[in-house]
Amino acid sequence: MAERAPIPVEEYERQCGQTNDSSSEFESCTEDAGLSGDDVPTTRLVSGLNLQEVCDTTGQGAEFEVESQLQMEEAALDNRYFDAEDVFEQLSRAPLDDESEDSSTEDLDMSPFERLAIKMEDLCGDRGVMKRVLKQGVGDVVPSGAYVRVHYNGYLEYSDEPFDSSRLRNEELRFRLATGSVVPGMEIAISSMRKGERSRFLVQANYGYGKFGCPPRIPGNATILYEIEMLNFVDRSTAEEFNSLTEAQKKEATFQQLLEVAIVEKNHGNEYFQRHQFKPAISKYSKALRTLENARLANDEEEAKRNKALLKLYNNMALCNLKVGEYPRCIANCNRALEIDGGNVKALYRKGQALCELSEFDRSKGCLLKAQNLAPNNKDVREELKKLDRKFQQFTMLEKERCRKMFGGAKEAKEIKSSDIPECSVEFKKLIDDKFVSFCEDASLPEMTFPLEKLTAAERDCIIHTAQGLGLEVTTRQMGPDKQLRVRKKTSGGA
């Protein structure tokens, strides 16, 4: 089910209040009939009624079909909000039965939520939001206006299945505090947390969904139990204050002010990186770099602090460039990092990775060997050197096979005339070489396909000759209205 952030209680009351007025006529009818509450009979229909047909007194009326008992039971099963297995896995986290409560709270006259509230802290002074920490967090309490990232489960009393759960949706809740994005009780709860903290909160109806609730999942006047984990938060207030200054005021900012702004931008970039959003992360790192590169330095101490911050930013930028395939930019950022610290292992390692992807094997090996000399026990560098050797051997074999095929070096090879050698761009040839090298190395990939209508004749011939040079099988096939060029690996016992 798609996530929908709760809205403030006032909005619920406004919306529900409108619909409540429209039902007054129905309520008066049921009172006249001597019915009230649960006594009002309800019947489900297979499909909805056309009101025009119902109200048309000149026609034959409306036809409808009543749901059978079997249909109603099947519908009840289909309307589960979350998968039953996922819910079962979450039961181990369910906070409704707390075994740590001592026997003094086992009062039969107390509900489960009342027992939980005994050992909770009052956050509001009126017991509207109660809190108990399950796992301590680190650092400062999240500031107002921060961007937060949390996981949560929301429970009603006497219910094992959460009415809402970011964990079951496998989608974190992300929003900015003090913007009315969630109900007041959840806002107050999250505003009391630290990074890494996991706590449970009891939220009364006046801080939650009010007297009308949010039917059908949340009844009116419902007390809610939230279990919330603070994954991370970013406080951008410093950066936003700086961005609101004029250019003249920015130039007058001290180095310490600029460093604080850069740290905010870097942390926001780290947040994007953790979510695999590499382009936005690059944007934030770039802002931090521009802020520090324009800083006026008063002494050697400030210069050392700036260089330390710049080194981290250049390395972070280079890693993001690698992730999105921007290899020349990755190399440029690594070079800037190496200008600050010529022996930085991360910069040498990532530069070696980028050079390897560009098939500059000798330069790549030089960077990686230098990194290995500086950090002999670095496992990542050792693995990258092994990968480089495999890729170089595969590339060398590709070149030899291509020459053999082109110039008749093998008896079984079909003689190729010079006019048959495909003419296409150097960039395309390199792209195809890299694709086939990766394809041959990956045992999990049985085939590759290329859309023929998007290839020129020279590009098609280049793919065919390169594939045949590596001993791959090339065929064409029709996929609907389109034709594809299919390249497959030959099986060990193939025909």
Buried (B, 14 or more C-beta within 10 A) or exposed (E): EEEEEBBBBEEBBEEBEEEEEEEEEEEEEBEEEEEEEEEEEEEEEEEEEEEEEEEEEEEEEEEBEEBEEEEEEEEEEEEEBBEEEEBEEBEEBBBBEBEEBEEEBEEEEEEBBBBBBBEBEEBBEEEBBBBBBBEEBEEEBBEEEBBBBBBBBBBBBEEEBBBBBBBBBEEBBBBBBEEBBBBBBBBBBBBBBBBBBBBBBBBBBBBBBBBBBBEEBBBBBBBBBBBBBBBBBBBBEBBEEBEEEEEEEBEEBEBEBBBBBBBBBBBBBBBBBEBEBBEBBBBBBBBBBEBBEEBEEEEEEBEEBBBEBBBBBBBBBBBBBBBEEBBEBBBBBBEBBBBBBEEBBBBBBBBBBBBBBBBBBEBBBBBBBBBBEBBEEBEBBBEBBEBBEEBBEBBEBBEEBBEEBBEEEEEEBEEBEEEEBBEBEEEBBEEBBBBBBEBBEEEEEEEBEBEBEEBEEBBBBBBBBBBBBBEBBBEEEEEEEEEBBBBBBEEEEEE
